[in-house]
Amino acid sequence: MAATWSVGQRILAQWYPEVFFYPAVIRLQEGDKYHVLFDDGDQALVTAKQIAPLDIKAGSRVFGRYKGGPAYFPGEVDEQDGARIHIKYDDGDEEWSTISMVRVERL
């Protein structure tokens, strides 16, 4: 069964042509496409196949922007407090961050 998406809903959306999905909000539906506003301010028109639930939680694999820098590093969320998440990075670093500072790879 296909998910139903609605205007104002927080989601993960693909930034094409990347394979990564980023936190966003659906701003407008135009036929079978959705205009999304990413948390970083970028916007895109995406299809339903380029949208996924915003289901980041403890146990989720993410790529986080360590200390808010420009590069993303792989890790796992091990705690969550609302939009705040604690990430243990694969290289041993860890930090509290926010869902807005991560991306997710969807296969």
N, C-alpha and C positions, 0 to 999 in steps of 0.2 A: 504494500500500500504506500503510495507516494505521500510525502509530508505536505502539509498545507502551510504556506507562508503568508504572513499578513504585514501590512504597512505598520511600522513602528516596532516590529519584532527584532530583538537582538539575535544575531546569527553569526556563523562563520561563512565568509564568502571567498571564493577563489579570485586571486589577482592573476588573471590570464596574461601571458602564457605560462606563468609559474604553476607548480603543482601545489603550492602552499595556499592555505585558507587563513584569513585574518578576521578578527572580530569586526563586526559592522552592524548597521541598522538598516532595515529596509525602509526607504523613503517614499517609494512610489512603485506601483505595478503598472506596466505598459504592455498589455496583451499577455504574452507568455514570457516576458522579461521583467526583471526587477532592477530598479535603480537603487543602489546601495551606497551608503556613506560609511567608509571605513573609519575606525577610531583615530587613525593618523590624519584624517581630513581628506584623503583621496576619495574619489567617487568612481563608480563603474556601473555599466548596464550588464547584468548577468542573467543566465538562464537558471531554472530550478535545479539543474544538475550541478551548478556551480555554488549551491547553497547547502550548508549542513547545519545541524543544531549546534548551538553554543553550549557544548557539553564538556567543557574543560573542568576537571575535578581531580581529586587525589587519585593517583595512578595514571593520569593522562601523560602521554609523551608529547612534549612541546619543544619549540625552539624559542628561547627567550633572549631578549636584548639585555645582556648582563650589564647592570648598573646604568641602564637606559642608553647604552652606547648604540652605534649604528649596526653592529654585526649581531647575528643570531647564533646561539649556541644550543646544542641538543641537551635535553635533560628531562626529568620527570617531576611532575607536581606531587608533593608528598603531604601537603596541608592546604586547606582552603578556608578563607574567612570572607565570605561574600565575593567581591571582585578581587580581593587580595589573595595571592597564591604564593606558596613557598616552593621554590624550584631547587632540586638537587641536580646540578649539571653533571654531565658525564665525566668532566675533567676533575671533579671533586669540589669545585666551588658551589656555593649555595647562596640564596638570597630570597627575601620577600620582594615580590613584584606585583604586577596587576595583570589581569587578563588582556588588557589593552596592549601590553608589551610583548605578546607572544604570537607566534604563528603555528599552524598545525599542518602536517603533511597528511593528505587523504589519498589513499590508493584506490 
